[in-house]
């Protein structure tokens, strides 16, 4: 049986679910600012501003009130700042304020549809709620904006696996003699070390990594 491992970290990665989604990860690194209309080839941005870098460190330390104070100070002078808004969504997710986090990421998507990170994090929340079709759609949109986004590819694989698990279970429930469906269901559960009684993902302790340049 494959070893069960903790969530992989990318820039400021936050793991928000366990169970079948133990490998599903939310990008916590703020997305790059959108390229200007006169810009040439899109490029990844430089690091965070000092204020947001300090806020991300506060998030890492679990000091969410202090982090929000710094994030809100940036938003007071630049209400559309995508990095500040993204970090606010991360804090909201971290504090299980999922409705607020969904609104934050959806707002980012409306204003900056070219950024893949908000789609990915929105998908993680949907998966946590058991809304796997919504998670799939969000991840596919993330990959439309950035086909080389490795995290979204891995997360989409996990979502497909969860959807497959649901269908294998349904097939076996309808026909207890269906050994093929039973075997496939057992393999999926073994892959993710999911106890048979588990029916939905559960929240996990956040494990953010230090801020660094976004992974390409």
N, C-alpha and C positions, 0 to 999 in steps of 0.2 A: 504494500500500500504506500503511495507517495507520502512523504513527510508533510505534515501540516505546518505551514510556515506563516509568520506574521506578515502583514501587508508590506509590499515593497514601497520604498520611499523614493519619490522624485522631489523636486523643489517644493519644500513645505507641504509634504503629503499628509493627508488626514484620512485615517481609516475610520469609516463610520458604520460599518456593518460587519457582523460575523456570520457564522453558519455557512450557508452555501455561498455567500458573498465574502468570504474571508479574504479573497484576493481583490475584491472590488475596491478601487481607491479613488479618492477625490483629489483633484489637483488643487493644492492650496496656494500655489504660487500665483500671484496676481497676473492676469493676462497683459500682453503688451498694449500700449496705447495704439489706437487705430492709426494707420498710415494716413498722411494728409493727401488731399486730392492731387497735389503736384509732386508727390514723392515718387521715387523710382520703384525698384523691386522692394517688396516688403521685407523688413528686417526685424529681428527680435530686439526689444528695447534694452536700454541699459538697466542697471539695478533700480531698486526702489528708492524713492526719496528718503532722506533721513527720518522724516516723521513716520512714513509708512514702514520703513525698515524697523523702527523702534516698535511700532504697533505689532508687526509680525513676531517680534521677539516676545512681546507681552502675551500674544496668543500662545506661543510655544510654552511659555511659563504658566499658562492657565490664568493669567491676570486679565480677564475679559473686560472688566469695567475700565481699567486703564487703557486697554487696547482700543475700546470703543471711543474713549475720550479723544484719543489722537486721530482716529479715523474720522470721527465727526468734525474735528477741527479742520481737517483737509477738505471734507465735503462742504463745510460752511463757506469756503472760498472757491471751491471747484466742484459743484454739485454733480457734474457728469463724470468725474474722475473714475475710470473703470477699475483701476487697481484698488482704490479705496473702497469702492462699492463691492468689489469681489471679496476683499478681506472682511468686510462687514457681513457678507453672506457666509463666510467661513465661521465667523464668531457665532452667528445665529445657528448654524448647523451644529457647531460644537456644543452649544447650550440647549440643543434639542428644540429650538424655536423654529420648527420645520416650516410652518406656514409663512413665517416672515422670511426665512431663507429662500423658499420657493419664489416668493414675490421679488426678492432682491435679484436672484439669478434670472428670472423671467424678464425683469426690467432691463438687465444688462443685455440679454439676448435681443430685446426689441431695439435698443439703442446701438448695439454693436453686434449685429448678427454674424459678422465675420470672425468673431473670437470663439474658439472651440471650448475653452475652459468652462464657461458657464453652462454649456450644454452637458458637459461631462458631470459636473457637480450636481446639476439638476437630476440627471439620470441616477446618480447614487441615492439621492433622497427618494426618488420614485421606487427604486429597487428595495430600499429599506421599508417602504410602505407596502411592498408586495405588488406594486403597479408595474409589472415587468414589461408589458407592451409599451407603456409610456416611457420606460427607461430605454427600451430598444430604439424607439423613435428618436429620442434625444441624442443617443450615442451615434446613430446613423447621421444625424444632422451635424454633430461634432466632426465626424469624419468627412462629411462633404466640405466643410470649411477648411479642414486640415487632414488630408489623407494619411500623412505620416505620423499622426498623433498616436503613439504606441499605447498609452494608457487607455484611450478610448477603445482601441482594438481589443485589448485584454478584457476590459470591462464588458464589451459587447459579447465576447466569447462566454463570459460568466453568465450574462443574461440569457443567451441562447441555451446554455446548459441548464439553467433553472427552468426555462420554458419547456425544455425537453423532459426534465424530471417530472413536471406537472403532467405532461401528456403520457409518459410511461406509467405513472401512478394511476392515471385515469384508465388506461388500457388494462392494467392488471386488476383494478377494482371491478371492471365490467366483465372480466374473464379471468377467474382465478387459475385457470389451466394455462394461461399464456406465459409460458416459461421465458420466452424471449424478452417480453416487456419486463418481467420480474428481474431478469439478469441485467438488463440495461439500467433499470432503476437502482439496483444494488451497486453497479459500477459508478453511477453518478454520485451516489451517497458516499461511496468509498473515496472517490476522487477528492471530495471536499470535506471528508470526515464529518458528515452530517448524521446525527443520531436519527433513527427512524421516526422518533416522535416529533422532530422539528418540523414545523409547518411554515415558519416565516423567519426572515432574518431579524436579528436583534442588534440594538445599538452596542457599539464597542467603545472602549476608552480611546479618546483621540491620541494619536501618536504623530505629532507634527515633526518635521525635520528642519534643520537650519535653512534659512533663506539662502538661495544661490541662483545662478542664472538659469532661466527655464530650460528644461530639457528639450532638445530638438529631435 
